[in-house]
Amino acid sequence: MANRSTGILLNDTGDIAIDVRRDSNGLITGGLVIGDVTNQNQRTILTSEKGEIKPSLLLGVGIASFLDDDEPSLLLREVRVNLRDDGQTVNLCGFNPEGKLVIIGGYD
């Protein structure tokens, strides 16, 4: 079974990260940046609304829609459910004292 935590990385603007490598003749031998995609997948799932992730139309938290909520329990449940639906293990999902969302977990 393939390791789901390894894949093509995105840059800070959400575009595919490219690092062109050339051989001694100037021919391109590589370019896509490969690495651990767990954090970028979590970020994509958190910020996407349902229906925006085409391979999994029911996947997506739509965190922006929770901004005015006073009770975070529904948001935290939605985060846990969606990450698990993506195949991730969620060991902890909550807010730290500064109010930052903390997720501990990932692909096994």
C-alpha positions in Angstrom: 0.0 0.0 0.0 1.3 3.5 -0.9 2.3 5.9 1.8 -0.4 8.6 1.8 1.7 11.1 3.6 4.2 11.4 0.7 3.2 13.4 -2.4 3.7 16.5 -4.6 4.1 19.6 -2.4 2.5 22.9 -2.9 4.2 26.3 -2.4 2.9 29.1 -0.2 0.4 30.3 -2.9 -1.1 26.9 -3.4 0.7 26.2 -6.7 2.7 23.0 -7.4 6.2 23.5 -5.9 8.8 23.2 -8.6 12.6 22.9 -8.3 14.0 22.4 -11.8 17.1 20.2 -11.8 19.2 19.8 -14.9 21.9 17.4 -15.9 25.3 18.5 -17.3 23.7 18.8 -20.8 21.1 21.2 -19.5 18.3 18.7 -19.9 15.6 18.7 -17.2 16.0 15.6 -14.9 13.5 16.6 -12.2 11.3 19.3 -11.0 8.4 18.4 -8.8 9.1 18.7 -5.1 8.1 15.6 -3.2 7.6 15.4 0.5 5.2 15.0 3.5 1.8 16.3 2.4 0.0 15.8 5.7 -0.1 19.4 6.8 -1.1 20.7 3.3 -3.8 18.1 3.1 -5.1 19.1 6.5 -5.1 22.8 5.4 -6.9 22.0 2.2 -9.6 20.0 4.0 -10.0 22.8 6.6 -10.4 25.6 4.1 -12.4 23.8 1.4 -16.2 23.7 1.4 -17.9 20.4 0.6 -18.0 19.9 -3.1 -14.7 21.7 -3.8 -12.4 18.6 -3.5 -13.5 16.9 -6.7 -12.3 13.3 -6.0 -14.2 13.4 -2.6 -17.1 15.7 -2.9 -18.3 15.2 0.7 -14.8 16.1 2.1 -14.3 19.6 3.4 -14.8 21.5 6.6 -15.4 25.0 5.3 -13.7 26.6 8.3 -14.7 30.1 7.2 -18.4 29.3 7.8 -17.6 28.7 11.5 -16.0 32.0 12.2 -19.0 33.6 13.9 -19.8 30.5 16.0 -19.5 30.9 19.7 -19.3 27.2 20.4 -16.3 25.4 18.8 -17.5 21.9 19.4 -19.3 21.6 16.0 -16.2 22.8 14.2 -13.9 20.4 16.1 -16.2 17.5 15.3 -16.3 18.4 11.6 -12.5 18.6 11.6 -12.2 15.2 13.2 -14.8 13.5 10.9 -13.3 15.0 7.7 -9.7 14.1 8.6 -10.7 10.6 9.5 -12.7 10.3 6.2 -9.4 11.3 4.5 -7.7 8.3 6.1 -5.9 10.2 8.9 -5.7 9.3 12.5 -6.7 12.2 14.8 -5.1 12.0 18.2 -5.9 15.5 19.3 -8.0 18.3 17.9 -8.6 21.5 19.8 -7.5 25.0 20.5 -4.4 26.1 22.4 -4.5 29.0 25.0 -3.8 31.5 22.2 -6.8 30.3 20.3 -4.9 28.5 17.5 -6.4 25.3 16.1 -4.1 22.4 16.9 -4.3 19.0 15.2 -2.1 16.1 16.2 -2.3 13.1 14.0 -1.8 12.2 10.4 -1.6 9.3 8.1 -0.4 6.0 9.6 
